[in-house]
Amino acid sequence: MQNWAGNLEYSSAEVHRPTSVEELQDLVANASRIKALGSRHSFNTVADTDGIHILLDSLPQEIVVDVARSTVKVSGGISYGALGRALEEQGYAIHNLASLPHISVAGAIQTGTHGSGVNNPSLAAAVVGVELVRASGELVTLSADDDAFLASVVGVGALGIVTGLELAIRPSYEVRQRVLTGLSWERALADFQGIASSAYSVSFFTDYTGDTIPQVWLKALDTEGALPDLFGATAATSAMHPLPDMSAENCTEQLDVAGKWLDRLPHFRHEFTPSNGEELQSEFLLPLDQAPAALQAVRGLSEKLAPLLFISEIRTVAADEFWLSPFYQQQSVALHFTWKPLQTEVEAVLPELEEALRPFGARPHWGKLFTPGQYDFAALYPRFEDFRALVQANDPSGKFRNGLLDSVLGVAVTS
């Protein structure tokens, strides 16, 4: 099996599709190494194993709204697109979505995936309950009252296989989307937080060359009234794709036309099937107030980065309290790099990019390409040692470990 991008061939010896949670529990209890795979949108080995891979798509799939609690119980393997359709049919929504709606709920949350908006936390922030199978095979349900909850929601697969989640929901809402072109870097750096705060969700698209940012996507709640001024940029008069040479037919509708949240918050339509093997991705999250200086540092590398880039997206994310979340107690700016499928060249330039971002406290996205040896994770994550101790207590033999997790957490100490 390969991941979505085709840059990784998984090393598992066996693949199982359990048809019940009880069957999954037995598989976990009796395995020496085991990991779950979702939609395979990770670009590194965070979900790899040399043991058994579990696919969750044959487990009972449910999406059950609890009106009294304003929550939805959802199976971990379901995609955000499917969840969004089911919620909208009942008049409900969640607070945000990532740029692609095709990713699985459990996988996205476990790795700290997010959308954009200075007041919008990551997708994990909607979680009020998580059901997972521990290394022992025990099925546990954790809520905010449990000590392990804040460690397990963004758990990078180290604390168990997530079978279900309970998410907070809200009434359905509508969003309008506008694209600006030609925002000057001078204006963007002088008022980054102001521009990033000018709509419910804001994304900047650039390759860091030249004097202007080619596109800024503004997604505003329909109740917010008129979209903001143009910040010296120009409003697009036709629909656009983040890559200027690509057709916009698969992008969500723009030009200030209001539509349901699930049809505007992602950049791409749910009915569009993303192509495989055409890109690589990295992402680094750092304090929002460091954005202007960090962006200037990245611009200083533009001659090296631009030839390898399809595009870079700059977003903002509100803080949360999950121990290993890249947004732990930190309002953040997210620098996302969509690379051409040139793995050797990308891996060669990544250490220099990471070194340039180190002074700003950059944390890497757990599911994308980064260089683990470049980071002091204990310094970046105040609860890192607590997380590591919890992993050791719940998985002393390293059943859910792999090379990447060992490089982050240290090799499991077996008894």
N, C-alpha and C positions, 0 to 999 in steps of 0.2 A: 504494500500500500504506500501511497505517496500523500503528502499534504496538498492543500489546494493549489499552491504556487508551483508544485512540482520540483522544488529545490531540495526536498528531503524525502528519502525513502526510509520508511519506518523499519526498525530492526526487531520487531516482535517475532517471537517464534510461533505464536498461535493468535487467532482472532476469534472471539466469541460474541454472539448476539443473544444474551439471555432474554427469555420471554417473561420473566417474573423477577421481582426484587429478591425473592427467596433464592432463586437460581443464581443471581448476582452475588448474594451474600456467601453462598457456598463456594463460588469461584474465587472470591476475594480471600476467604478464610483459608483456602487450600493452596493459594498461589505463593510463590516465593517473590515474584515481581509481577506487578499488574498496574495498568493505567487505562483511563477512559479516553476515548476520542470523540469529539463533537463534530463540528462542521469542518475541522482540519484547516482553519484559517490562521493557525500559528505558523510562523516562519522559522522557528528554531525548534529545538528538541525538548521543549518544556513538557510535551505530552508523549514523548517517546519512551519505549521500554524494550529491554531484551527478553522480556517474559511474555505475558498475555496482554493483548489489547482487547478492551471491551467497547463495543458499539452499543449505544443505548436506544437505537431506533426501533428495536423490537419489544421494548418494555411497554406496558400500558401507557398510552399518551393521554394526558388530561389537561384541560384548562378549565378550572372551576372558580367562578366568581363568588365571593362571600360579600354580599351587599352590606350586611350589618357591620362587618369589619373594614369595608373598603379595601379588600385585598383580593388577589387571585392566586390560587395554587396552580402551579405549572410544572410539568415534567421537565427535567433538566435538558433533555435532548431536543426539545422543540425550538424552532427558530423564532427570532423576534418578529419576522414577517408574519408567521402563522399566529403568534400570540397577538400581534396588533390587530389582525383581521377579526379574531375571535372577540377581543375586547371591544372593538368598534361596533360590532354587531349588537352588543349589549349596552352601548352608550358610554363606554369607559375608555381610559387611556393610561399610559404611564408617562413619567415626566420627561423622558428623552429617549432618543434612539441614536445608534451609531450610524456611520455613513452608509454601511451596507446592512440591509435587514435580513440577510441570509444566514447570519451567524447564530450559533446555538446559544440559548439563554445561559446554561450552566458554564459553558466554556468562556463566554464573554465575561461573565461576572468573576469567575475564578482568576482571570488574568488582569482585571482592572480596566476593561474596555469602557469607552465613554463616547459621548457626543460632544456638544459645545455649549457654552453659555457661562458667563461669570457667576451666575446664581444657580447653575445646574450641576449637581454632583454627578459622579460616574453612574453607570447602570447599576452598580452594586448598592447604591444608596437606597434603592427601592426595596431591598431585601429586608423582610421582617422575620423570616424563618427559613431555615435550610435543613434539608433531609439528606443524610449521606451515610455511606457504608464505610465503617472504620476498617483498619487493617485486620482486626480480629474477626471481621465478618458481621459485627454488630451494626444494626441499623439504628441511628440516632437522629433525633430532631432537635435542633437548637434554635432558640429564640433570643431576643435581645437581653433576656434575663440570665442567660447562660454565660459563664466566664469565657467559654471557647468560641462564642458566636463571632466576636470581632476578629478573631484569628481565622475562622473557617470560611467566611464569605469570600474574601479574596485570599484563597489558600493555595494558589498555584498548583493544585492537585496533590499537595503534600500531606493533607489531613484526611483524605477519603475520596470516594467516588460519589459525586452529587447526583442523586436520583430525582430530587424535586426541590422547588423553592416556593416561598410565599412572598409575593410582591405587593407593595402598596400601590393602589390605583386611584385615579381621580376621574371626574366627568370628562367626556370627550371634549376636545377643543379644536379650533381651526387655526391654521398658520398661513401666512403669506410670505413669499420668497422673492427677493430682489437680488440681482447680481450687479455689482459695480466694477468698473474696469479702470485701470490706470491710476490707482491710489499712489501718491508719491511716498517714497520711503521716508522722506523728511517729515511729512505729516503723520505717517504711521508711527514712527518712533517718538515723536513729540507728544502724541495723544493716544498711545496704544490702548490703555485701559478704557478711555472714553469711547473709542471706536468699537472695541470689543464688547462694551456694555450697551451699545446702541440698539440692540435687538435681542430677542430671546436666545438666539443662537447665531454666532458669527464665525465664519471660517475665512482665512486668508490663504490664497493659493499663489505660490511663487517658486522660482528656482534660484532666488537670491542674487541674480544678476541685474544690471541696469539700475535705473533711478526710480522705477515704479513697481508696485505689486500688481500683477496682471488682473487678478480677480479677487473680489471680496463678496462672499455669499452671506446675505442677511436674511434670517428667518424670524419673522415677528409674529407674535400672537395677534389674531385678527381683532382682539379687543383692545389692542394697544394704540389703535388709531394710525395716523400716517407714519410711514417709515421715516427714518431720520434724514438729515441733510446728506449731501453726497461727499462731504469731507474733501472737496476739490477733485473728486473722481467723476466718472461718467456713468450714468445708468445704462445698462445693456438694453438694447431694443429688440433683441431676439434671444431665444433660449441658448444657454451656453453649457459646454462640458468643461470640467476643470482643466482638461488638456485641450488647448485651443484648436488643434487639428482634428479632434474627434467630434462625431455627431452627438448632439444633445438628446437624441430620441430616447435614450435609456435613462436620462436624468429626470428627477422629479420636477414638476411644473414650476415655472418661475414667473416673471413679469407681473408680480403683485397679485396674482390670481389666488384667492383663498381656497384652501382645501383642508381635508382632515389631517390631523397631526401625523398619522402614519404614512401619508402621501407627500409630506413636505420635509419632515425632520431628517430622514435619510437623504443622501445626495442621489441615490439611484433607486429606480422603481423596483418593487418586490417581484413583479412579473418578469423582470430582466434577470437572466442567469449570467452571473459574472464569468468571464473567460478564465481559463486555467493557464498557469505557467508563463504569464506575461509580466510579472513584477515581483519585487521583493519589498519588504517594509522594515523600517526601524522607527522608533519613537522615543522621545526623551521628555520628561515632565519636570518642570522646575518652578520655583516660586514666581507668581505673577508679577511681582514688582521688579523681578530681574529680567523681564521680557526685553526691554529696549537694548540693554547691554548684551544679552545673550544673542539677540538677533544680529546685532552688529558683529559679534564674534563669528557667527555662522556666515555672514556676508563676506567676511575676510577670507573664507575658504571657498568662495563661489567658483573660482576657476577650477578647483579640484572636484567640487560636488556636482556642478551643473552638467558636465558630460555624462554623469552616471544617473542623473535624476530624470524621472518622468515629471514629477511635481512634488512640492512640499506643501503640506497643509498646516496652518497655525491655528490652534483653537484654545479655548480657555475652559477650565473645569473647577467647580467649587470643591471645597475641602470635605473630607469624610473622616471617620474614626476607625476604619479597618486597618489592622496592624501592618499588613503588607501591601496596602493600597498605595500606588504612586502618589495619591492625593491625600495621604494621611496628614491631617491637621495642617493642610497647606493649600490655599487657593493657588491654582497652577495655570501656567501656560504650557501647552502641549505642542512640541515641534515634531511633526510627522513627516517622514521621508519615504516617498514611493520611488523605489529604485528600478532601473532597468534590470533585466534578468542576467546580471553580470556578477555572480556571487564572489568570485575571486577578487575582482576589483573593488567591490563594495566592502568586503571584509578587510581589504588593505587600507581603505580610507577611514573606516569606522573608528579605530583608535585615535586618530588625529581629531576627528569630530568630537569624540567623547572627551578627549583632553581639553578641547576648547570650551566645552560645556561644564567641565568639572568645577570651576570656581563658582558656578551658580547653583550648585547642589542638585544637578540633574539626576533624576531616577529613570532607569530604562523601563519601557513597557515589557512585561514579563513574556509576552507571546511573540515578540518581534526580534529582529537581529540586533544583538549587542555583544560586547566583549566582557564576560563576567569578571575577568581578572582586572578590569579597569576600575572596579567599584569597592568601596568600603561600605558594605551594606549595613553593618551595625551602626555606622555613623549617620547613614541616610535615613534609617528607620528606627525611631526611638524604642519601639517594642520588638525589635528584631530578635534579641536574645530570648525574650519571652516566647516568641513564635517558635524559635528553634527548640526550646525546651519542651514546648507542647508537642511538636512533631516527634521528638525523641521519645516522649512518654507514650504517644499513641501509635507510633510505628517504629519500635526499637530495632527491627530487623531491616528497615529501609525498603519495605515492600513497594511503596509508592515513589521511591527515589529513581533517579536516572543521573546521567553524567552532568546535565545542566544543574539540577537541584543540588547535587553533591558539591558542585563548584560554588554555589550560593550559600548553602547551609552547612557545608562540611560533611564528610562521610559519616553515615550513621554508625553509632557505637553499639554493636551487637553484644548482647549479654552472653 
